[in-house]
Every structure is written in C-alpha cells, then in structure tokens.
Amino acid sequence: MKCINHPDKDAETNCSVCGEPICLECRTIIKGKDTCPKCQEEWLSRQATRQISY
C-alpha cells in the first residue's frame, strides 16, 4: 500500500482518524494515535479555536 500523500513511498501505518495510509514522513502522533497531515491540521485548528472557561 502506498502513502496517500507520497505515491512513491510505502505506507507504514494508517491514520487513526480517517484511515488513510501514510508513510513515516506524513505520520504525526497526537495523544498516542497516528494521524495524517490533514487530520493533524483539523485537530490543531480545533485546539486553536477552543475557548477556555474559568
């Protein structure tokens, strides 16, 4: 299986959020789970817009 972002590279794992195959270059671990760049960006965006109430 090939990486969704790098068709010339073998996928090492699948994104735990969307399930797409990703290579080690694309893989980011968030809270112990492998994520692809797209899902990482969405997670970071949600974190940036999260409002903290005291």
Distance bins in CASP14 RR format, pairs under 12 A and 6 or more apart:
PFRMAT RR
TARGET T0000
AUTHOR 0000-0000-0000
RMODE 2
METHOD distances of the structure
MODEL  1
1 7 0 0 0 0 0 1 0 0 0 0 0
1 9 0 0 0 0 0 1 0 0 0 0 0
1 10 1 0 0 1 0 0 0 0 0 0 0
1 11 1 0 1 0 0 0 0 0 0 0 0
1 12 0 0 0 0 1 0 0 0 0 0 0
1 13 0 0 0 0 1 0 0 0 0 0 0
1 14 0 0 0 0 1 0 0 0 0 0 0
1 19 0 0 0 0 0 1 0 0 0 0 0
1 20 0 0 0 0 0 1 0 0 0 0 0
1 21 1 0 1 0 0 0 0 0 0 0 0
1 22 0 0 0 0 1 0 0 0 0 0 0
1 23 0 0 0 0 0 1 0 0 0 0 0
2 8 1 0 0 1 0 0 0 0 0 0 0
2 9 1 0 0 1 0 0 0 0 0 0 0
2 10 1 0 0 1 0 0 0 0 0 0 0
2 11 1 0 0 1 0 0 0 0 0 0 0
2 12 0 0 0 0 0 1 0 0 0 0 0
2 20 0 0 0 0 0 1 0 0 0 0 0
2 21 1 0 0 1 0 0 0 0 0 0 0
2 22 0 0 0 0 1 0 0 0 0 0 0
2 23 0 0 0 0 1 0 0 0 0 0 0
2 26 0 0 0 0 0 1 0 0 0 0 0
3 9 1 0 1 0 0 0 0 0 0 0 0
3 10 1 0 0 1 0 0 0 0 0 0 0
3 11 1 0 1 0 0 0 0 0 0 0 0
3 12 0 0 0 0 1 0 0 0 0 0 0
3 13 0 0 0 0 1 0 0 0 0 0 0
3 14 0 0 0 0 0 1 0 0 0 0 0
3 15 0 0 0 0 0 1 0 0 0 0 0
3 20 0 0 0 0 1 0 0 0 0 0 0
3 21 1 0 1 0 0 0 0 0 0 0 0
3 22 1 0 1 0 0 0 0 0 0 0 0
3 23 1 1 0 0 0 0 0 0 0 0 0
3 24 0 0 0 0 1 0 0 0 0 0 0
3 25 1 0 0 1 0 0 0 0 0 0 0
3 26 1 0 1 0 0 0 0 0 0 0 0
3 27 0 0 0 0 1 0 0 0 0 0 0
3 36 0 0 0 0 1 0 0 0 0 0 0
3 37 0 0 0 0 0 1 0 0 0 0 0
4 10 0 0 0 0 0 1 0 0 0 0 0
4 11 1 0 0 1 0 0 0 0 0 0 0
4 13 0 0 0 0 0 1 0 0 0 0 0
4 14 0 0 0 0 1 0 0 0 0 0 0
4 15 0 0 0 0 1 0 0 0 0 0 0
4 18 0 0 0 0 1 0 0 0 0 0 0
4 19 0 0 0 0 1 0 0 0 0 0 0
4 20 1 0 1 0 0 0 0 0 0 0 0
4 21 1 0 1 0 0 0 0 0 0 0 0
4 22 1 0 0 1 0 0 0 0 0 0 0
4 23 0 0 0 0 1 0 0 0 0 0 0
4 25 0 0 0 0 0 1 0 0 0 0 0
4 26 1 0 0 1 0 0 0 0 0 0 0
4 27 0 0 0 0 0 1 0 0 0 0 0
4 36 1 0 0 1 0 0 0 0 0 0 0
4 37 0 0 0 0 1 0 0 0 0 0 0
4 38 0 0 0 0 1 0 0 0 0 0 0
4 39 0 0 0 0 0 1 0 0 0 0 0
5 11 0 0 0 0 1 0 0 0 0 0 0
5 15 0 0 0 0 0 1 0 0 0 0 0
5 20 0 0 0 0 1 0 0 0 0 0 0
5 21 0 0 0 0 1 0 0 0 0 0 0
5 22 1 0 0 1 0 0 0 0 0 0 0
5 23 1 0 0 1 0 0 0 0 0 0 0
5 24 0 0 0 0 0 1 0 0 0 0 0
5 25 0 0 0 0 1 0 0 0 0 0 0
5 26 1 0 1 0 0 0 0 0 0 0 0
5 27 0 0 0 0 0 1 0 0 0 0 0
5 36 1 0 0 1 0 0 0 0 0 0 0
5 37 1 0 0 1 0 0 0 0 0 0 0
5 38 0 0 0 0 1 0 0 0 0 0 0
5 40 0 0 0 0 0 1 0 0 0 0 0
6 12 0 0 0 0 0 1 0 0 0 0 0
6 20 0 0 0 0 0 1 0 0 0 0 0
6 21 0 0 0 0 0 1 0 0 0 0 0
6 22 0 0 0 0 1 0 0 0 0 0 0
6 23 1 0 1 0 0 0 0 0 0 0 0
6 24 0 0 0 0 0 1 0 0 0 0 0
6 25 1 0 0 1 0 0 0 0 0 0 0
6 26 1 0 0 1 0 0 0 0 0 0 0
6 27 0 0 0 0 0 1 0 0 0 0 0
6 36 0 0 0 0 0 1 0 0 0 0 0
6 37 0 0 0 0 0 1 0 0 0 0 0
7 21 0 0 0 0 0 1 0 0 0 0 0
7 23 0 0 0 0 0 1 0 0 0 0 0
7 26 0 0 0 0 0 1 0 0 0 0 0
8 23 0 0 0 0 1 0 0 0 0 0 0
8 25 0 0 0 0 0 1 0 0 0 0 0
9 21 0 0 0 0 1 0 0 0 0 0 0
9 22 0 0 0 0 1 0 0 0 0 0 0
9 23 1 0 1 0 0 0 0 0 0 0 0
9 24 0 0 0 0 1 0 0 0 0 0 0
9 25 1 0 0 1 0 0 0 0 0 0 0
9 26 0 0 0 0 1 0 0 0 0 0 0
9 27 0 0 0 0 0 1 0 0 0 0 0
10 21 0 0 0 0 1 0 0 0 0 0 0
10 22 0 0 0 0 0 1 0 0 0 0 0
10 23 1 0 0 1 0 0 0 0 0 0 0
10 24 0 0 0 0 1 0 0 0 0 0 0
10 25 0 0 0 0 0 1 0 0 0 0 0
10 26 0 0 0 0 0 1 0 0 0 0 0
11 19 0 0 0 0 0 1 0 0 0 0 0
11 20 0 0 0 0 1 0 0 0 0 0 0
11 21 1 1 0 0 0 0 0 0 0 0 0
11 22 1 0 1 0 0 0 0 0 0 0 0
11 23 1 0 1 0 0 0 0 0 0 0 0
11 24 0 0 0 0 1 0 0 0 0 0 0
11 25 0 0 0 0 0 1 0 0 0 0 0
11 26 0 0 0 0 1 0 0 0 0 0 0
11 27 0 0 0 0 1 0 0 0 0 0 0
11 34 0 0 0 0 0 1 0 0 0 0 0
11 36 0 0 0 0 0 1 0 0 0 0 0
12 21 0 0 0 0 1 0 0 0 0 0 0
12 22 1 0 0 1 0 0 0 0 0 0 0
12 23 1 0 1 0 0 0 0 0 0 0 0
12 24 1 0 1 0 0 0 0 0 0 0 0
12 25 0 0 0 0 1 0 0 0 0 0 0
12 26 0 0 0 0 1 0 0 0 0 0 0
12 27 1 0 0 1 0 0 0 0 0 0 0
12 34 0 0 0 0 1 0 0 0 0 0 0
12 36 0 0 0 0 0 1 0 0 0 0 0
13 19 0 0 0 0 1 0 0 0 0 0 0
13 20 0 0 0 0 0 1 0 0 0 0 0
13 21 1 0 0 1 0 0 0 0 0 0 0
13 22 1 0 0 1 0 0 0 0 0 0 0
13 23 0 0 0 0 1 0 0 0 0 0 0
13 24 0 0 0 0 1 0 0 0 0 0 0
13 25 0 0 0 0 0 1 0 0 0 0 0
13 26 0 0 0 0 1 0 0 0 0 0 0
13 27 1 0 0 1 0 0 0 0 0 0 0
13 28 0 0 0 0 0 1 0 0 0 0 0
13 29 0 0 0 0 0 1 0 0 0 0 0
13 32 0 0 0 0 0 1 0 0 0 0 0
13 33 0 0 0 0 0 1 0 0 0 0 0
13 34 1 0 1 0 0 0 0 0 0 0 0
13 35 0 0 0 0 1 0 0 0 0 0 0
13 36 0 0 0 0 1 0 0 0 0 0 0
14 20 1 0 0 1 0 0 0 0 0 0 0
14 21 1 0 1 0 0 0 0 0 0 0 0
14 22 1 0 0 1 0 0 0 0 0 0 0
14 23 0 0 0 0 0 1 0 0 0 0 0
14 26 0 0 0 0 0 1 0 0 0 0 0
14 27 0 0 0 0 1 0 0 0 0 0 0
14 33 0 0 0 0 0 1 0 0 0 0 0
14 34 1 0 0 1 0 0 0 0 0 0 0
14 35 0 0 0 0 0 1 0 0 0 0 0
14 36 0 0 0 0 1 0 0 0 0 0 0
14 39 0 0 0 0 0 1 0 0 0 0 0
15 21 0 0 0 0 1 0 0 0 0 0 0
15 22 1 0 1 0 0 0 0 0 0 0 0
15 23 0 0 0 0 0 1 0 0 0 0 0
15 26 0 0 0 0 1 0 0 0 0 0 0
15 27 0 0 0 0 1 0 0 0 0 0 0
15 28 0 0 0 0 1 0 0 0 0 0 0
15 29 0 0 0 0 0 1 0 0 0 0 0
15 30 0 0 0 0 0 1 0 0 0 0 0
15 33 0 0 0 0 1 0 0 0 0 0 0
15 34 1 0 0 1 0 0 0 0 0 0 0
15 35 1 0 1 0 0 0 0 0 0 0 0
15 36 1 1 0 0 0 0 0 0 0 0 0
15 37 0 0 0 0 1 0 0 0 0 0 0
15 38 0 0 0 0 1 0 0 0 0 0 0
15 39 1 0 1 0 0 0 0 0 0 0 0
15 40 0 0 0 0 1 0 0 0 0 0 0
15 41 0 0 0 0 0 1 0 0 0 0 0
15 42 0 0 0 0 0 1 0 0 0 0 0
15 43 0 0 0 0 0 1 0 0 0 0 0
16 22 0 0 0 0 0 1 0 0 0 0 0
16 27 0 0 0 0 0 1 0 0 0 0 0
16 28 0 0 0 0 0 1 0 0 0 0 0
16 29 0 0 0 0 1 0 0 0 0 0 0
16 30 0 0 0 0 1 0 0 0 0 0 0
16 31 0 0 0 0 1 0 0 0 0 0 0
16 32 0 0 0 0 1 0 0 0 0 0 0
16 33 1 0 1 0 0 0 0 0 0 0 0
16 34 1 0 1 0 0 0 0 0 0 0 0
16 35 1 0 0 1 0 0 0 0 0 0 0
16 36 0 0 0 0 1 0 0 0 0 0 0
16 39 0 0 0 0 1 0 0 0 0 0 0
16 40 0 0 0 0 0 1 0 0 0 0 0
16 43 0 0 0 0 0 1 0 0 0 0 0
17 28 0 0 0 0 0 1 0 0 0 0 0
17 30 0 0 0 0 1 0 0 0 0 0 0
17 31 0 0 0 0 0 1 0 0 0 0 0
17 32 0 0 0 0 0 1 0 0 0 0 0
17 33 1 0 0 1 0 0 0 0 0 0 0
17 34 0 0 0 0 1 0 0 0 0 0 0
17 35 1 0 1 0 0 0 0 0 0 0 0
17 36 1 0 0 1 0 0 0 0 0 0 0
17 37 0 0 0 0 0 1 0 0 0 0 0
17 38 0 0 0 0 1 0 0 0 0 0 0
17 39 1 0 1 0 0 0 0 0 0 0 0
17 40 0 0 0 0 1 0 0 0 0 0 0
17 41 0 0 0 0 0 1 0 0 0 0 0
17 42 0 0 0 0 1 0 0 0 0 0 0
17 43 1 0 0 1 0 0 0 0 0 0 0
17 46 0 0 0 0 0 1 0 0 0 0 0
18 26 0 0 0 0 0 1 0 0 0 0 0
18 33 0 0 0 0 0 1 0 0 0 0 0
18 34 0 0 0 0 0 1 0 0 0 0 0
18 35 0 0 0 0 1 0 0 0 0 0 0
18 36 1 0 0 1 0 0 0 0 0 0 0
18 37 0 0 0 0 0 1 0 0 0 0 0
18 38 1 0 0 1 0 0 0 0 0 0 0
18 39 1 0 1 0 0 0 0 0 0 0 0
18 40 0 0 0 0 0 1 0 0 0 0 0
18 41 0 0 0 0 0 1 0 0 0 0 0
18 42 0 0 0 0 1 0 0 0 0 0 0
18 43 0 0 0 0 0 1 0 0 0 0 0
19 33 0 0 0 0 0 1 0 0 0 0 0
19 34 0 0 0 0 1 0 0 0 0 0 0
19 35 0 0 0 0 1 0 0 0 0 0 0
19 36 1 0 0 1 0 0 0 0 0 0 0
19 38 0 0 0 0 0 1 0 0 0 0 0
19 39 0 0 0 0 1 0 0 0 0 0 0
20 26 0 0 0 0 1 0 0 0 0 0 0
20 27 0 0 0 0 0 1 0 0 0 0 0
20 34 0 0 0 0 0 1 0 0 0 0 0
20 35 0 0 0 0 1 0 0 0 0 0 0
20 36 1 0 1 0 0 0 0 0 0 0 0
20 37 0 0 0 0 1 0 0 0 0 0 0
20 38 1 0 0 1 0 0 0 0 0 0 0
20 39 0 0 0 0 1 0 0 0 0 0 0
20 40 0 0 0 0 0 1 0 0 0 0 0
21 27 0 0 0 0 0 1 0 0 0 0 0
21 34 0 0 0 0 0 1 0 0 0 0 0
21 36 0 0 0 0 1 0 0 0 0 0 0
22 28 0 0 0 0 1 0 0 0 0 0 0
22 29 0 0 0 0 0 1 0 0 0 0 0
22 33 0 0 0 0 0 1 0 0 0 0 0
22 34 1 0 0 1 0 0 0 0 0 0 0
22 35 0 0 0 0 1 0 0 0 0 0 0
22 36 1 0 1 0 0 0 0 0 0 0 0
22 37 0 0 0 0 1 0 0 0 0 0 0
22 38 0 0 0 0 1 0 0 0 0 0 0
22 39 0 0 0 0 1 0 0 0 0 0 0
22 40 0 0 0 0 0 1 0 0 0 0 0
23 34 0 0 0 0 0 1 0 0 0 0 0
23 36 0 0 0 0 1 0 0 0 0 0 0
23 37 0 0 0 0 0 1 0 0 0 0 0
24 34 0 0 0 0 1 0 0 0 0 0 0
24 36 0 0 0 0 0 1 0 0 0 0 0
25 36 0 0 0 0 0 1 0 0 0 0 0
25 37 0 0 0 0 1 0 0 0 0 0 0
26 34 0 0 0 0 1 0 0 0 0 0 0
26 35 0 0 0 0 1 0 0 0 0 0 0
26 36 1 0 1 0 0 0 0 0 0 0 0
26 37 1 0 1 0 0 0 0 0 0 0 0
26 38 0 0 0 0 1 0 0 0 0 0 0
26 39 0 0 0 0 0 1 0 0 0 0 0
26 40 0 0 0 0 1 0 0 0 0 0 0
26 41 0 0 0 0 0 1 0 0 0 0 0
27 33 0 0 0 0 0 1 0 0 0 0 0
27 34 1 0 1 0 0 0 0 0 0 0 0
27 35 1 0 0 1 0 0 0 0 0 0 0
27 36 1 0 0 1 0 0 0 0 0 0 0
27 37 0 0 0 0 1 0 0 0 0 0 0
27 39 0 0 0 0 0 1 0 0 0 0 0
27 40 0 0 0 0 1 0 0 0 0 0 0
28 34 1 0 0 1 0 0 0 0 0 0 0
28 35 1 0 1 0 0 0 0 0 0 0 0
28 36 1 0 0 1 0 0 0 0 0 0 0
28 37 1 0 0 1 0 0 0 0 0 0 0
28 38 0 0 0 0 0 1 0 0 0 0 0
28 39 0 0 0 0 1 0 0 0 0 0 0
28 40 1 0 1 0 0 0 0 0 0 0 0
28 41 0 0 0 0 1 0 0 0 0 0 0
28 42 0 0 0 0 0 1 0 0 0 0 0
28 43 0 0 0 0 1 0 0 0 0 0 0
28 44 0 0 0 0 1 0 0 0 0 0 0
29 35 1 0 0 1 0 0 0 0 0 0 0
29 36 0 0 0 0 0 1 0 0 0 0 0
29 39 0 0 0 0 0 1 0 0 0 0 0
29 40 0 0 0 0 1 0 0 0 0 0 0
29 43 0 0 0 0 0 1 0 0 0 0 0
30 36 0 0 0 0 0 1 0 0 0 0 0
30 37 0 0 0 0 0 1 0 0 0 0 0
30 39 0 0 0 0 1 0 0 0 0 0 0
30 40 1 0 0 1 0 0 0 0 0 0 0
30 41 0 0 0 0 0 1 0 0 0 0 0
30 42 0 0 0 0 0 1 0 0 0 0 0
30 43 1 0 1 0 0 0 0 0 0 0 0
30 44 0 0 0 0 1 0 0 0 0 0 0
30 46 0 0 0 0 0 1 0 0 0 0 0
30 47 0 0 0 0 1 0 0 0 0 0 0
31 39 0 0 0 0 0 1 0 0 0 0 0
31 40 0 0 0 0 0 1 0 0 0 0 0
31 43 0 0 0 0 1 0 0 0 0 0 0
31 47 0 0 0 0 0 1 0 0 0 0 0
33 39 0 0 0 0 1 0 0 0 0 0 0
33 40 0 0 0 0 0 1 0 0 0 0 0
33 43 0 0 0 0 1 0 0 0 0 0 0
34 40 0 0 0 0 0 1 0 0 0 0 0
35 41 0 0 0 0 1 0 0 0 0 0 0
35 42 0 0 0 0 1 0 0 0 0 0 0
35 43 1 0 0 1 0 0 0 0 0 0 0
35 44 0 0 0 0 0 1 0 0 0 0 0
36 42 0 0 0 0 1 0 0 0 0 0 0
36 43 0 0 0 0 0 1 0 0 0 0 0
37 43 0 0 0 0 0 1 0 0 0 0 0
37 44 0 0 0 0 0 1 0 0 0 0 0
38 44 0 0 0 0 0 1 0 0 0 0 0
38 45 0 0 0 0 0 1 0 0 0 0 0
39 45 0 0 0 0 0 1 0 0 0 0 0
39 46 0 0 0 0 0 1 0 0 0 0 0
40 46 0 0 0 0 0 1 0 0 0 0 0
40 47 0 0 0 0 0 1 0 0 0 0 0
41 47 0 0 0 0 0 1 0 0 0 0 0
41 48 0 0 0 0 0 1 0 0 0 0 0
42 48 0 0 0 0 0 1 0 0 0 0 0
42 49 0 0 0 0 0 1 0 0 0 0 0
43 49 0 0 0 0 0 1 0 0 0 0 0
43 50 0 0 0 0 0 1 0 0 0 0 0
44 50 0 0 0 0 0 1 0 0 0 0 0
END
